[in-house]
Amino acid sequence: MTTTLKQKLQEDLNTAIRGRDELRSSTLRLTLAAITKEEVAGKQKRELSDDEVLKVITKEAKKRREAADAFAQGGRAESAEREKAEGEVLAEYLPKQLGDEELERIVAQAVEEAKAAGAEGPRAMGAVMKIVNPKVAGLAEGGRVAAAVKKHLAG
């Protein structure tokens, strides 16, 4: 039987606790809590798929990045470093993010597809995003994708 992503997180948490790795264990503990919260949300408890667990981890990593930025702007370098370190722990569980060139290539291709389908001007944004999103799901943050699409549509 293959190990699910959630089981891997649980095993890594146990290893971190045994190794007295406070940063890793607290980060994984919070992430597993977020996964459990997601599992009990809704009408009935269910087991999340690996893809759904990835979405939770992505959301948690994004929270850490935003918090690190906020702390850095607020002059709280120590807290910013902690958030950044937690984000790096979570990044280990996420697929490698697309590089700028790779993202540009996918967006350029999608813009061509959308134009071929008759989408033009600012309205093309939605059509292009519909084409791009499935291709970059989990590999690039929404804001980065939207910025790249806007840049391409602006010409």
DSSP file (Angstrom, degrees, kcal/mol; ACC not computed):
  #  RESIDUE AA STRUCTURE BP1 BP2  ACC     N-H-->O    O-->H-N    N-H-->O    O-->H-N    TCO  KAPPA ALPHA  PHI   PSI    X-CA   Y-CA   Z-CA
    1    1 A M              0   0    0      0, 0.0     2,-0.2     0, 0.0     0, 0.0   0.000 360.0 360.0 360.0 135.8    0.0    0.0    0.0
    2    2 A T        -     0   0    0      1,-0.1     2,-0.4     0, 0.0     0, 0.0  -0.488 360.0-112.4 -81.0 151.1    1.3    3.4   -0.9
    3    3 A T        -     0   0    0     -2,-0.2     2,-0.1     1,-0.0    -1,-0.1  -0.644  28.7-133.6 -81.6 133.3    1.8    6.1    1.7
    4    4 A T     >  -     0   0    0     -2,-0.4     4,-2.2     1,-0.1     5,-0.1  -0.418  23.7-110.6 -80.0 164.3   -0.6    9.1    1.4
    5    5 A L  H  > S+     0   0    0      1,-0.2     4,-2.3     2,-0.2     5,-0.2   0.878 120.3  54.3 -61.6 -38.2    0.8   12.6    1.7
    6    6 A K  H  > S+     0   0    0      2,-0.2     4,-2.3     1,-0.2    -1,-0.2   0.917 107.7  49.1 -63.7 -42.6   -1.0   13.0    5.0
    7    7 A Q  H  > S+     0   0    0      1,-0.2     4,-2.8     2,-0.2    -1,-0.2   0.894 109.6  52.9 -62.7 -39.1    0.7    9.8    6.4
    8    8 A K  H  X S+     0   0    0     -4,-2.2     4,-2.8     2,-0.2     5,-0.2   0.917 108.5  49.5 -62.6 -43.3    4.0   11.1    5.2
    9    9 A L  H  X S+     0   0    0     -4,-2.3     4,-2.2     2,-0.2    -1,-0.2   0.921 111.8  49.4 -59.7 -43.7    3.4   14.4    7.1
   10   10 A Q  H  X S+     0   0    0     -4,-2.3     4,-2.3     2,-0.2    -2,-0.2   0.918 112.3  46.7 -63.0 -44.9    2.5   12.3   10.2
   11   11 A E  H  X S+     0   0    0     -4,-2.8     4,-2.3     1,-0.2    -2,-0.2   0.917 112.7  49.5 -63.3 -43.6    5.6   10.2   10.0
   12   12 A D  H  X S+     0   0    0     -4,-2.8     4,-2.4     1,-0.2    -1,-0.2   0.852 108.7  53.9 -64.8 -33.9    7.8   13.2    9.4
   13   13 A L  H  X S+     0   0    0     -4,-2.2     4,-2.6    -5,-0.2    -2,-0.2   0.944 108.5  48.5 -63.7 -47.6    6.2   14.9   12.5
   14   14 A N  H  X S+     0   0    0     -4,-2.3     4,-2.6     1,-0.2    -2,-0.2   0.909 112.3  48.9 -59.0 -42.8    7.0   11.9   14.6
   15   15 A T  H  X S+     0   0    0     -4,-2.3     4,-2.3     1,-0.2    -1,-0.2   0.914 111.4  49.8 -61.8 -43.7   10.6   11.9   13.4
   16   16 A A  H  <>S+     0   0    0     -4,-2.4     5,-3.0     2,-0.2    -2,-0.2   0.889 110.8  49.4 -64.0 -39.6   10.9   15.7   14.1
   17   17 A I  H ><5S+     0   0    0     -4,-2.6     3,-1.4     3,-0.2    -2,-0.2   0.940 112.2  47.5 -65.1 -46.5    9.5   15.2   17.6
   18   18 A R  H 3<5S+     0   0    0     -4,-2.6    -2,-0.2     1,-0.3    -1,-0.2   0.874 114.1  47.7 -61.2 -36.4   12.0   12.4   18.3
   19   19 A G  T 3<5S-     0   0    0     -4,-2.3    -1,-0.3    -5,-0.2    -2,-0.2   0.383 111.1-123.9 -85.5   5.3   14.8   14.5   16.9
   20   20 A R  T < 5 +     0   0    0     -3,-1.4     2,-1.2     1,-0.2    -3,-0.2   0.849  52.4 160.4  52.9  38.9   13.6   17.5   19.0
   21   21 A D     >< -     0   0    0     -5,-3.0     4,-2.8     1,-0.2     5,-0.2  -0.744  15.7-177.2 -90.7  91.5   13.3   19.6   15.8
   22   22 A E  H  > S+     0   0    0     -2,-1.2     4,-2.6     1,-0.2     5,-0.3   0.896  76.0  49.5 -61.3 -46.0   11.0   22.3   17.3
   23   23 A L  H  > S+     0   0    0      1,-0.2     4,-2.3     2,-0.2    -1,-0.2   0.954 115.8  42.1 -59.2 -52.6   10.5   24.3   14.1
   24   24 A R  H  > S+     0   0    0      1,-0.2     4,-2.7     2,-0.2     5,-0.3   0.916 115.6  49.0 -62.9 -45.2    9.7   21.3   11.9
   25   25 A S  H  X S+     0   0    0     -4,-2.8     4,-2.3     1,-0.2    -1,-0.2   0.914 113.3  45.6 -66.7 -40.4    7.4   19.6   14.5
   26   26 A S  H  X S+     0   0    0     -4,-2.6     4,-2.3    -5,-0.2    -1,-0.2   0.904 114.1  49.6 -69.2 -37.6    5.4   22.7   15.2
   27   27 A T  H  X S+     0   0    0     -4,-2.3     4,-2.1    -5,-0.3    -2,-0.2   0.942 114.6  43.6 -63.7 -47.0    5.0   23.5   11.5
   28   28 A L  H  X S+     0   0    0     -4,-2.7     4,-2.9     2,-0.2     5,-0.2   0.874 111.7  54.6 -67.0 -36.6    3.9   20.0   10.6
   29   29 A R  H  X S+     0   0    0     -4,-2.3     4,-2.0    -5,-0.3    -1,-0.2   0.941 110.4  45.7 -61.0 -47.3    1.6   19.9   13.7
   30   30 A L  H  X S+     0   0    0     -4,-2.3     4,-2.0     2,-0.2    -2,-0.2   0.882 113.5  50.0 -63.3 -38.7   -0.1   23.1   12.5
   31   31 A T  H  X S+     0   0    0     -4,-2.1     4,-2.1     2,-0.2    -2,-0.2   0.918 109.9  49.1 -68.1 -43.5   -0.4   21.8    8.9
   32   32 A L  H  X S+     0   0    0     -4,-2.9     4,-2.6     1,-0.2    -1,-0.2   0.869 109.7  53.4 -63.0 -35.4   -1.9   18.5   10.1
   33   33 A A  H  X S+     0   0    0     -4,-2.0     4,-2.6    -5,-0.2    -1,-0.2   0.908 108.1  49.8 -64.2 -41.1   -4.4   20.5   12.2
   34   34 A A  H  X S+     0   0    0     -4,-2.0     4,-1.9     2,-0.2    -2,-0.2   0.880 111.0  49.8 -64.5 -37.3   -5.4   22.5    9.1
   35   35 A I  H  X S+     0   0    0     -4,-2.1     4,-2.1     2,-0.2    -2,-0.2   0.933 111.7  47.7 -66.0 -46.0   -5.8   19.2    7.1
   36   36 A T  H  X S+     0   0    0     -4,-2.6     4,-1.9     1,-0.2    -2,-0.2   0.907 109.7  53.4 -61.0 -42.2   -8.0   17.7    9.9
   37   37 A K  H  X S+     0   0    0     -4,-2.6     4,-0.8     1,-0.2    -1,-0.2   0.906 109.7  48.3 -59.0 -42.1  -10.0   21.0   10.0
   38   38 A E  H  < S+     0   0    0     -4,-1.9     3,-0.3     1,-0.2    -1,-0.2   0.865 108.7  54.7 -65.7 -36.7  -10.6   20.7    6.3
   39   39 A E  H  < S+     0   0    0     -4,-2.1     7,-1.4     1,-0.2    -1,-0.2   0.835 112.4  41.6 -67.8 -32.8  -11.6   17.0    6.7
   40   40 A V  H  < S+     0   0    0     -4,-1.9    -1,-0.2     5,-0.2    -2,-0.2   0.526  91.4 104.8 -94.7  -4.9  -14.3   17.8    9.3
   41   41 A A  S  < S+     0   0    0     -4,-0.8     3,-0.3    -3,-0.3     2,-0.1  -0.466  72.7  27.5 -70.3 147.8  -15.6   20.9    7.4
   42   42 A G  S    S-     0   0    0      1,-0.2     3,-0.1    -2,-0.1    -3,-0.0  -0.466 115.0 -46.6  95.1-170.9  -18.9   20.2    5.7
   43   43 A K  S    S+     0   0    0      1,-0.2     2,-0.4    -2,-0.1    -1,-0.2   0.844 118.8  21.8 -74.9 -34.9  -21.6   17.8    6.5
   44   44 A Q  S    S-     0   0    0     -3,-0.3    -1,-0.2    -5,-0.1     2,-0.1  -0.990  81.4-105.2-140.8 149.2  -19.6   14.7    7.1
   45   45 A K        +     0   0    0     -2,-0.4     2,-0.3    -5,-0.1    -5,-0.2  -0.362  46.4 170.5 -65.5 140.0  -16.0   13.8    8.0
   46   46 A R        -     0   0    0     -7,-1.4     2,-0.4    -5,-0.1    -5,-0.1  -0.972  37.6-104.8-147.8 162.7  -14.0   12.5    5.1
   47   47 A E        -     0   0    0     -2,-0.3     2,-0.2    -7,-0.0   -11,-0.0  -0.760  39.1-127.8 -87.8 131.2  -10.4   11.6    4.2
   48   48 A L        -     0   0    0     -2,-0.4   -42,-0.2     1,-0.1     2,-0.1  -0.536  19.2-122.5 -78.8 146.0   -8.7   14.2    1.9
   49   49 A S     >  -     0   0    0     -2,-0.2     4,-2.5     1,-0.1     5,-0.2  -0.357  31.5-102.8 -75.7 166.6   -7.1   13.1   -1.3
   50   50 A D  H  > S+     0   0    0      1,-0.2     4,-2.6     2,-0.2     5,-0.1   0.882 124.5  54.2 -58.1 -38.1   -3.4   13.8   -1.8
   51   51 A D  H  > S+     0   0    0      2,-0.2     4,-1.9     1,-0.2    -1,-0.2   0.913 109.5  46.7 -62.8 -41.8   -4.4   16.7   -4.2
   52   52 A E  H  > S+     0   0    0      2,-0.2     4,-1.9     1,-0.2    -2,-0.2   0.890 111.3  51.4 -67.4 -38.2   -6.7   18.2   -1.5
   53   53 A V  H  X S+     0   0    0     -4,-2.5     4,-2.6     1,-0.2    -2,-0.2   0.905 107.7  53.6 -63.0 -41.2   -3.9   17.8    1.1
   54   54 A L  H  X S+     0   0    0     -4,-2.6     4,-2.9     1,-0.2    -1,-0.2   0.897 105.8  53.2 -59.2 -40.6   -1.5   19.6   -1.4
   55   55 A K  H  X S+     0   0    0     -4,-1.9     4,-2.4     2,-0.2    -1,-0.2   0.912 109.5  48.4 -61.4 -41.9   -4.0   22.5   -1.6
   56   56 A V  H  X S+     0   0    0     -4,-1.9     4,-2.6     2,-0.2    -2,-0.2   0.931 112.6  47.7 -63.2 -45.9   -4.0   22.8    2.2
   57   57 A I  H  X S+     0   0    0     -4,-2.6     4,-2.8     1,-0.2    -2,-0.2   0.911 111.4  51.2 -62.0 -41.9   -0.2   22.7    2.3
   58   58 A T  H  X S+     0   0    0     -4,-2.9     4,-2.3     2,-0.2    -1,-0.2   0.919 111.0  48.3 -59.9 -44.3   -0.1   25.3   -0.5
   59   59 A K  H  X S+     0   0    0     -4,-2.4     4,-2.2     1,-0.2    -2,-0.2   0.914 112.6  48.3 -62.6 -43.7   -2.5   27.5    1.5
   60   60 A E  H  X S+     0   0    0     -4,-2.6     4,-2.0     2,-0.2    -2,-0.2   0.906 111.3  49.9 -63.6 -42.4   -0.5   27.1    4.6
   61   61 A A  H  X S+     0   0    0     -4,-2.8     4,-2.2     1,-0.2    -1,-0.2   0.892 109.9  51.2 -63.6 -39.3    2.8   28.0    2.8
   62   62 A K  H  X S+     0   0    0     -4,-2.3     4,-2.7     1,-0.2     5,-0.2   0.908 107.2  53.3 -65.0 -41.2    1.2   31.1    1.3
   63   63 A K  H  X S+     0   0    0     -4,-2.2     4,-2.6     1,-0.2    -1,-0.2   0.918 109.0  49.9 -57.5 -43.4    0.1   32.2    4.8
   64   64 A R  H  X S+     0   0    0     -4,-2.0     4,-2.8     2,-0.2    -2,-0.2   0.917 110.7  49.2 -63.3 -43.6    3.7   31.8    6.0
   65   65 A R  H  X S+     0   0    0     -4,-2.2     4,-2.3     2,-0.2    -2,-0.2   0.932 113.4  46.0 -61.0 -46.2    5.0   33.9    3.0
   66   66 A E  H  X S+     0   0    0     -4,-2.7     4,-2.4     1,-0.2    -2,-0.2   0.900 114.0  48.5 -65.0 -40.4    2.4   36.6    3.6
   67   67 A A  H  X S+     0   0    0     -4,-2.6     4,-3.0    -5,-0.2     5,-0.2   0.902 109.6  52.6 -65.9 -40.6    3.1   36.7    7.4
   68   68 A A  H  X S+     0   0    0     -4,-2.8     4,-2.5     2,-0.2    -2,-0.2   0.918 110.9  47.4 -60.8 -43.2    6.9   36.8    6.8
   69   69 A D  H  X S+     0   0    0     -4,-2.3     4,-2.5     2,-0.2    -2,-0.2   0.927 112.7  48.9 -62.6 -44.9    6.4   39.8    4.5
   70   70 A A  H  X S+     0   0    0     -4,-2.4     4,-1.8     1,-0.2    -2,-0.2   0.920 113.2  46.4 -62.2 -44.9    4.1   41.5    7.0
   71   71 A F  H  <>S+     0   0    0     -4,-3.0     5,-3.1     2,-0.2    -1,-0.2   0.909 111.5  52.0 -63.7 -41.8    6.6   40.9    9.9
   72   72 A A  H ><5S+     0   0    0     -4,-2.5     3,-1.3    -5,-0.2    -2,-0.2   0.917 111.2  46.9 -61.7 -43.4    9.5   42.1    7.7
   73   73 A Q  H 3<5S+     0   0    0     -4,-2.5    -1,-0.2     1,-0.3    -2,-0.2   0.820 109.7  54.8 -67.3 -30.3    7.7   45.3    6.9
   74   74 A G  T 3<5S-     0   0    0     -4,-1.8    -1,-0.3    -5,-0.2    -2,-0.2   0.380 118.8-111.9 -84.8   5.1    6.8   45.8   10.5
   75   75 A G  T < 5S+     0   0    0     -3,-1.3     2,-0.8    -4,-0.2    -3,-0.2   0.711  78.3 130.0  75.0  20.1   10.5   45.5   11.5
   76   76 A R     >< +     0   0    0     -5,-3.1     4,-2.3     1,-0.2     3,-0.2  -0.631  24.0 166.9-106.5  74.4   10.1   42.2   13.3
   77   77 A A  H  > S+     0   0    0     -2,-0.8     4,-2.7     1,-0.2     5,-0.2   0.849  70.9  55.7 -58.1 -40.1   12.9   40.3   11.6
   78   78 A E  H  > S+     0   0    0      1,-0.2     4,-2.0     2,-0.2    -1,-0.2   0.929 111.0  43.6 -61.7 -46.2   13.0   37.4   14.0
   79   79 A S  H  > S+     0   0    0      2,-0.2     4,-2.5     1,-0.2    -1,-0.2   0.888 112.7  53.6 -65.4 -38.7    9.3   36.6   13.4
   80   80 A A  H  X S+     0   0    0     -4,-2.3     4,-2.5     1,-0.2    -2,-0.2   0.918 108.4  49.8 -62.2 -43.0    9.8   37.1    9.7
   81   81 A E  H  X S+     0   0    0     -4,-2.7     4,-2.6     2,-0.2    -1,-0.2   0.903 109.9  51.2 -61.4 -42.2   12.7   34.6    9.7
   82   82 A R  H  X S+     0   0    0     -4,-2.0     4,-2.5     2,-0.2    -2,-0.2   0.937 111.5  46.4 -61.6 -48.1   10.5   32.1   11.7
   83   83 A E  H  X S+     0   0    0     -4,-2.5     4,-2.4     1,-0.2    -1,-0.2   0.910 112.7  50.6 -61.5 -41.9    7.7   32.3    9.2
   84   84 A K  H  X S+     0   0    0     -4,-2.5     4,-2.0     1,-0.2    -1,-0.2   0.913 110.2  49.8 -62.1 -43.4   10.1   32.0    6.3
   85   85 A A  H  X S+     0   0    0     -4,-2.6     4,-1.8     2,-0.2    -2,-0.2   0.894 110.4  49.8 -63.7 -40.7   11.7   28.9    7.8
   86   86 A E  H  X S+     0   0    0     -4,-2.5     4,-2.2     1,-0.2    -1,-0.2   0.905 108.9  53.3 -63.7 -40.3    8.2   27.3    8.3
   87   87 A G  H  X S+     0   0    0     -4,-2.4     4,-2.2     1,-0.2    -2,-0.2   0.877 106.7  52.3 -61.1 -37.9    7.4   28.1    4.7
   88   88 A E  H  X S+     0   0    0     -4,-2.0     4,-1.0     2,-0.2    -1,-0.2   0.870 106.4  53.1 -67.6 -36.3   10.6   26.3    3.6
   89   89 A V  H >< S+     0   0    0     -4,-1.8     3,-0.7     1,-0.2     4,-0.3   0.939 112.6  44.8 -61.2 -45.9    9.6   23.2    5.6
   90   90 A L  H >< S+     0   0    0     -4,-2.2     3,-1.9     1,-0.2     4,-0.5   0.858 102.6  65.2 -67.5 -34.4    6.2   23.2    3.8
   91   91 A A  H >< S+     0   0    0     -4,-2.2     3,-1.1     1,-0.3    -1,-0.2   0.795  89.1  68.7 -58.8 -28.2    7.8   23.8    0.4
   92   92 A E  T << S+     0   0    0     -4,-1.0    -1,-0.3    -3,-0.7    -2,-0.2   0.765 101.1  47.4 -62.1 -23.8    9.5   20.4    0.7
   93   93 A Y  T <  S+     0   0    0     -3,-1.9    -1,-0.3    -4,-0.3    -2,-0.2   0.517 100.0  83.3 -95.5  -6.7    6.1   18.8    0.4
   94   94 A L  S <  S-     0   0    0     -3,-1.1     3,-0.1    -4,-0.5    45,-0.1  -0.668  89.3 -99.5 -98.3 152.5    5.0   20.9   -2.6
   95   95 A P        -     0   0    0      0, 0.0    -1,-0.1     0, 0.0    -2,-0.1  -0.341  56.6 -84.7 -63.1 152.7    5.8   20.2   -6.3
   96   96 A K        -     0   0    0      1,-0.1     2,-0.1    -4,-0.1     3,-0.1  -0.359  51.4-114.8 -60.3 134.2    8.7   22.3   -7.5
   97   97 A Q        -     0   0    0      1,-0.1    43,-0.2    -3,-0.1    42,-0.1  -0.378  32.2-101.0 -71.5 148.7    7.4   25.7   -8.6
   98   98 A L        -     0   0    0     41,-3.3    -1,-0.1    38,-0.2     2,-0.1  -0.399  35.3-120.2 -67.9 144.1    7.6   26.7  -12.3
   99   99 A G     >  -     0   0    0      1,-0.1     4,-2.4    -2,-0.1     5,-0.2  -0.367  28.9-104.3 -76.3 165.5   10.5   29.0  -13.3
  100  100 A D  H  > S+     0   0    0      1,-0.2     4,-2.8     2,-0.2     5,-0.2   0.900 120.3  49.9 -59.0 -43.1    9.6   32.4  -14.9
  101  101 A E  H  > S+     0   0    0      2,-0.2     4,-2.4     1,-0.2    -1,-0.2   0.923 111.2  48.5 -63.7 -43.9   10.6   31.2  -18.4
  102  102 A E  H  > S+     0   0    0      2,-0.2     4,-2.2     1,-0.2    -1,-0.2   0.923 113.2  47.6 -61.3 -45.5    8.5   28.1  -18.2
  103  103 A L  H  X S+     0   0    0     -4,-2.4     4,-2.7     1,-0.2     5,-0.2   0.923 110.5  52.2 -62.1 -45.1    5.5   30.1  -16.9
  104  104 A E  H  X S+     0   0    0     -4,-2.8     4,-3.0     1,-0.2    -1,-0.2   0.913 109.1  50.6 -56.0 -44.7    6.0   32.6  -19.7
  105  105 A R  H  X S+     0   0    0     -4,-2.4     4,-2.2     2,-0.2    -1,-0.2   0.926 111.8  46.0 -61.6 -46.7    6.0   29.9  -22.3
  106  106 A I  H  X S+     0   0    0     -4,-2.2     4,-2.2     2,-0.2    -1,-0.2   0.907 115.0  47.7 -63.4 -42.4    2.7   28.3  -21.0
  107  107 A V  H  X S+     0   0    0     -4,-2.7     4,-2.7     2,-0.2    -2,-0.2   0.926 110.1  51.5 -65.3 -45.1    1.0   31.7  -20.7
  108  108 A A  H  X S+     0   0    0     -4,-3.0     4,-2.1     1,-0.2    -1,-0.2   0.914 111.2  48.6 -57.4 -43.5    2.1   32.7  -24.3
  109  109 A Q  H  X S+     0   0    0     -4,-2.2     4,-2.4     1,-0.2    -1,-0.2   0.913 111.8  48.9 -62.5 -44.2    0.7   29.4  -25.6
  110  110 A A  H  X S+     0   0    0     -4,-2.2     4,-2.8     2,-0.2    -2,-0.2   0.875 107.8  54.2 -65.4 -37.8   -2.6   29.9  -23.7
  111  111 A V  H  X S+     0   0    0     -4,-2.7     4,-2.6     2,-0.2    -1,-0.2   0.922 109.4  48.6 -61.8 -43.7   -2.9   33.5  -25.1
  112  112 A E  H  X S+     0   0    0     -4,-2.1     4,-2.6     2,-0.2    -2,-0.2   0.935 112.0  49.0 -60.0 -46.9   -2.5   32.1  -28.6
  113  113 A E  H  X S+     0   0    0     -4,-2.4     4,-1.5     1,-0.2    -2,-0.2   0.919 112.5  47.9 -59.0 -44.9   -5.2   29.4  -27.9
  114  114 A A  H  <>S+     0   0    0     -4,-2.8     5,-2.7     1,-0.2    -1,-0.2   0.902 112.2  48.7 -65.1 -41.5   -7.6   32.0  -26.5
  115  115 A K  H ><5S+     0   0    0     -4,-2.6     3,-1.5     1,-0.2    -1,-0.2   0.897 108.9  53.5 -65.2 -39.0   -7.0   34.4  -29.4
  116  116 A A  H 3<5S+     0   0    0     -4,-2.6    -1,-0.2     1,-0.3    -2,-0.2   0.824 106.6  53.3 -63.0 -30.5   -7.6   31.5  -31.8
  117  117 A A  T 3<5S-     0   0    0     -4,-1.5    -1,-0.3    -5,-0.2    -2,-0.2   0.440 128.3-100.9 -85.0   0.4  -10.9   30.9  -30.0
  118  118 A G  T < 5S+     0   0    0     -3,-1.5     2,-0.4     1,-0.3    -3,-0.2   0.520  73.2 143.2  97.6   6.5  -11.9   34.5  -30.5
  119  119 A A      < +     0   0    0     -5,-2.7     2,-0.3    -6,-0.1    -1,-0.3  -0.667  24.2 170.9 -81.9 131.5  -11.0   36.1  -27.1
  120  120 A E    >   -     0   0    0     -2,-0.4     3,-0.6    -5,-0.0     4,-0.4  -0.959  34.1  -2.4-140.2 158.6   -9.6   39.6  -27.4
  121  121 A G  G >  S-     0   0    0     -2,-0.3     3,-1.9     1,-0.2     4,-0.3  -0.113 116.2 -24.6  63.6-159.1   -8.7   42.5  -25.2
  122  122 A P  G >  S+     0   0    0      0, 0.0     3,-1.6     0, 0.0     4,-0.3   0.806 133.5  64.7 -58.1 -30.6   -9.2   42.7  -21.4
  123  123 A R  G X> S+     0   0    0     -3,-0.6     4,-0.8     1,-0.3     3,-0.6   0.737  87.0  71.6 -65.5 -20.3  -12.0   40.1  -21.7
  124  124 A A  H <> S+     0   0    0     -3,-1.9     4,-3.1    -4,-0.4     5,-0.3   0.746  77.6  81.1 -67.0 -22.1   -9.4   37.6  -22.9
  125  125 A M  H <> S+     0   0    0     -3,-1.6     4,-2.8    -4,-0.3    -1,-0.2   0.920  93.7  44.6 -49.3 -52.7   -8.0   37.5  -19.3
  126  126 A G  H <> S+     0   0    0     -3,-0.6     4,-2.1    -4,-0.3    -1,-0.2   0.905 114.2  49.0 -60.4 -44.0  -10.7   35.0  -18.1
  127  127 A A  H  X S+     0   0    0     -4,-0.8     4,-1.3     2,-0.2    -1,-0.2   0.913 113.5  46.4 -63.6 -43.0  -10.4   32.8  -21.2
  128  128 A V  H  X S+     0   0    0     -4,-3.1     4,-2.9     1,-0.2     3,-0.4   0.921 110.7  52.2 -66.2 -44.1   -6.6   32.7  -20.9
  129  129 A M  H  X S+     0   0    0     -4,-2.8     4,-2.9    -5,-0.3    -1,-0.2   0.881 105.5  56.3 -59.7 -38.3   -6.8   31.9  -17.2
  130  130 A K  H  < S+     0   0    0     -4,-2.1    -1,-0.2    -5,-0.2    -2,-0.2   0.862 113.3  40.8 -61.3 -35.4   -9.2   29.1  -17.9
  131  131 A I  H  X S+     0   0    0     -4,-1.3     4,-0.6    -3,-0.4    -2,-0.2   0.899 120.0  43.3 -78.1 -42.6   -6.6   27.6  -20.2
  132  132 A V  H >X S+     0   0    0     -4,-2.9     4,-1.6     1,-0.2     3,-0.9   0.921 100.5  67.4 -72.0 -46.6   -3.5   28.3  -18.0
  133  133 A N  H 3X S+     0   0    0     -4,-2.9     4,-1.1     1,-0.3     3,-0.4   0.850  99.5  47.3 -50.1 -49.4   -4.8   27.3  -14.6
  134  134 A P  H 34 S+     0   0    0      0, 0.0    -1,-0.3     0, 0.0     3,-0.2   0.864 112.9  52.0 -61.9 -31.2   -5.2   23.5  -15.1
  135  135 A K  H << S+     0   0    0     -3,-0.9    -2,-0.2    -4,-0.6    -3,-0.1   0.797 120.2  31.6 -73.9 -28.4   -1.7   23.4  -16.7
  136  136 A V  H >X S+     0   0    0     -4,-1.6     3,-2.9    -3,-0.4     4,-1.2   0.328  80.1 146.5-113.5   7.7    0.0   25.2  -13.8
  137  137 A A  T 3< S-     0   0    0     -4,-1.1     4,-0.1     1,-0.3    -4,-0.0  -0.202  82.7  -2.0 -49.7 123.4   -2.1   24.0  -10.9
  138  138 A G  T 34 S+     0   0    0      2,-0.4    -1,-0.3     1,-0.1     3,-0.1   0.370 121.2  82.2  77.5  -6.1    0.1   23.7   -7.8
  139  139 A L  T <4 S+     0   0    0     -3,-2.9   -41,-3.3     1,-0.3     2,-0.3   0.583  97.7  22.5-106.7 -13.8    3.2   24.7   -9.8
  140  140 A A  S  < S-     0   0    0     -4,-1.2    -2,-0.4   -43,-0.2    -1,-0.3  -0.983  83.9-106.9-153.2 142.8    2.8   28.5   -9.7
  141  141 A E     >  -     0   0    0     -2,-0.3     4,-2.2     1,-0.1     3,-0.5  -0.415  30.4-119.5 -71.8 144.1    0.9   30.9   -7.4
  142  142 A G  H  > S+     0   0    0      1,-0.2     4,-2.9     2,-0.2     5,-0.2   0.851 111.6  54.0 -50.0 -43.6   -2.2   32.5   -8.8
  143  143 A G  H  > S+     0   0    0      1,-0.2     4,-2.2     2,-0.2    -1,-0.2   0.898 109.0  48.4 -62.1 -41.7   -0.9   36.0   -8.5
  144  144 A R  H  > S+     0   0    0     -3,-0.5     4,-2.2     2,-0.2    -1,-0.2   0.910 113.0  48.3 -63.8 -42.4    2.2   35.2  -10.5
  145  145 A V  H  X S+     0   0    0     -4,-2.2     4,-2.5     2,-0.2    -2,-0.2   0.944 111.6  48.7 -64.1 -48.7    0.1   33.5  -13.2
  146  146 A A  H  X S+     0   0    0     -4,-2.9     4,-2.8     1,-0.2    -1,-0.2   0.896 110.8  51.1 -59.8 -41.4   -2.3   36.5  -13.4
  147  147 A A  H  X S+     0   0    0     -4,-2.2     4,-2.5    -5,-0.2    -1,-0.2   0.916 110.7  48.7 -62.7 -42.7    0.5   39.0  -13.6
  148  148 A A  H  X S+     0   0    0     -4,-2.2     4,-2.1     2,-0.2    -2,-0.2   0.905 112.3  48.5 -64.0 -41.0    2.1   37.0  -16.5
  149  149 A V  H  X S+     0   0    0     -4,-2.5     4,-2.7     2,-0.2     5,-0.2   0.932 111.5  49.5 -64.7 -45.8   -1.2   36.8  -18.3
  150  150 A K  H  X S+     0   0    0     -4,-2.8     4,-2.4     1,-0.2    -2,-0.2   0.921 110.0  51.8 -57.7 -44.3   -1.8   40.5  -17.9
  151  151 A K  H  X S+     0   0    0     -4,-2.5     4,-0.8     1,-0.2    -1,-0.2   0.910 112.1  45.9 -59.6 -44.0    1.7   41.2  -19.2
  152  152 A H  H  < S+     0   0    0     -4,-2.1     3,-0.5     1,-0.2    -1,-0.2   0.899 113.1  48.6 -66.9 -41.0    1.1   39.1  -22.3
  153  153 A L  H  < S+     0   0    0     -4,-2.7    -1,-0.2     1,-0.2    -2,-0.2   0.845 106.3  56.7 -69.7 -32.0   -2.3   40.5  -23.0
  154  154 A A  H  <        0   0    0     -4,-2.4    -1,-0.2    -5,-0.2    -2,-0.2   0.736 360.0 360.0 -69.5 -20.6   -1.0   44.1  -22.7
  155  155 A G     <        0   0    0     -4,-0.8    -3,-0.2    -3,-0.5    -2,-0.1   0.460 360.0 360.0  83.8 360.0    1.5   43.1  -25.4
